[in-house]
Each structure stands twice: as C-alpha cells, then as structure tokens.
Amino acid sequence: MPPRTLRPGQRAELHVIDVTTGERELVHSSSTLLFEAPNWTPDGGSLVVNGDGLLFRVPASGRGEPEEIPLGGIPPINNDHVLSPDGRTVYVSADDGHLYAVDIATGRPTRVSNDHGPEFHYFLHGISPDGATLAYIGLVENPDGTATTNVYTIPAAGGEDAQLTDDSYADDGSEFSPDGEWIYFNSERGSALPGHAQLFRVSLDGARVEQLTEDERVNWFPHVSPDGNRIAYISFPSGTLGHPADRDVILRLIENGTTARDLVHLFGGQGTINVPSWSPDSRRIAYVAYPIELP
C-alpha cells in the first residue's frame, strides 16, 4: 500500500500533553507530510515519527525541523516502530511484511523476522524493558480473503517466534509492561459485536488473559507508562470497525486501576498513538492530530 497522504486542507500536528496538568504543546506541524506514530527517545530529547515510508527525528522542544533517519534502503516502512532502551537501534515494520533492526548511528539494517510465506506479515508494537524481545502481531492472510491476527514475540536479535494467542479474535497493539511480565493488547474477544475492541493483557507464557476495559466505546493501542502507574489508549466511537483515520477520537488514561478519564479529544485515529509514546519520566504523552480546515 502506498503511504498515507494529507487530504486537502489537512495538517499533521505533533503534540505533547502533560497527563497531570493537561497542558499541551504543539511540537511540529506540517501541511505537506503526513507523519504518524510518535516514539520518545530514551533521553527525552527527541520524538521519532514515520511519514511517506520513511522515519524522522523531531526535537521534543519544538525548536528545529524533522531530520530523516537513514534506514539503509529497506522497503518503505509503516507506522509500527520502536526504539531500543539504549536508543541505539530502531526496529521497524516494512511493507514487505518483515521486521528490521536499524543501527541509528550507521543506518545499517538487519532483518529480524523469519520467512513464513507471503501470507504471513509482521506488525511490530513493543520491545521488552531489557531490549531482548520484540512483541508483534502476526497477520495471516486466509484463502477466503479474511485475516487472522495473534500476539507473538521474537528475539530482538532474531530467532524463533513464540505465539502467545491462538484464536480467531482480532488482536492488535501488543506491547510489553514495564516489568516485562505481561503484554498489553487490544482485542475483540470480549464482545460479540464486530469491531468492538477492548483492552487486555496476556502473561508472557500465554497462560493468562485479563480484560482491562469493558465499555461502549472501541478501545485500541494500550500504552503503559514507564513507571507502570498509567495506561494511555485511544478510544473510538461505538460501532467503529478497526482503527480508521480521520475520526473524532479520545485519548484516555487509566491511573492505578481507576476508572478511565478523558485526556484530550481530537480529530485523528490511525497514526495518532499506534506505538509507545510515553516520555521516559512518565509525565507526558506524544500524539498526532490531523485537523482539516474546510473551505
């Protein structure tokens, strides 16, 4: 698929919000490049976003222009990317269905994923706290045109895939907890309504699955703060199928197991917070909004 582009009159806006005070800061805005999915670098100084099949570094201060991160000629990437805990490596999902590790200093890529045939696609979402393991969604294209998605892990250096879920439910957004014991994800397994995703977590051995939200909205992409005290996620209106672009959505926050509260309402969806987007100090979240100015 070709990379997403902005609609007429649309902008991509990279924001940072303080989850305690609600104070928001516009870090970067573009009316030419549709960028997505911010990661925060471990030093807190930059945000990493994708756009037009490429990867960019943006100063978190808002002072400076995006700088392309060389990816060594791999196929165009999508909005699934994570940084190693030491900040030296970025792991990306490419449009050929594979995962790559790219050394940021040299731009040298190494393929991490295995060959399971053209019907199997890797979609990266998380990395373990020690940097040793990647969490991803394995998508299998079925002969009838449908797709099956499940939660997997793979060593960050390459190796054998481990499948944690094995069912027909639509799963996505798999991401490690800060203690490395759980993988958080969204799934339709808690509802009989098509598309009605809620938040779950599965133990690293796949033996236990726990449901975390149960409400009328469609909840995606749970991101646990580095200190383990908060879960941020994106909430779509009831009846939404998948995680489409250009919708009125809400970023919500669960703090220490309390009832979720609204953090910010925005026009976005796909690309807003597809990947881990907490600041290292657990105080702020980065997200992308896509406002449209109508003529």
Order of alpha helices (4+ residues) and beta strands (2+ residues): beta-beta-beta-beta-beta-beta-beta-beta-beta-beta-beta-beta-beta-beta-beta-beta-beta-beta-beta-beta-beta-beta-beta
